[in-house]
């Protein structure tokens, strides 16, 4: 999942990023981070099921409607780009795997 790479680069924490990449449900995350990732996963696996309770769960964690739009659009973009990369058998450059690891 690309979320791990994003967290690794932004947080400068390879441990948490690797946890998220392996299984974010077992990572040491805040409730806010977990809500964000739950929503991103729901967009990925069952976007047609997104309903008001999903949005309310994010609002309870302090996300604004603008934040929710950003989370959704970023998840949707990653879904699109990952599928296109799979279609074309595209692979990241070697440098990708060390981003944010304090080289």
Beta strands, then each sheet from edge to edge (+ up, - down):
end
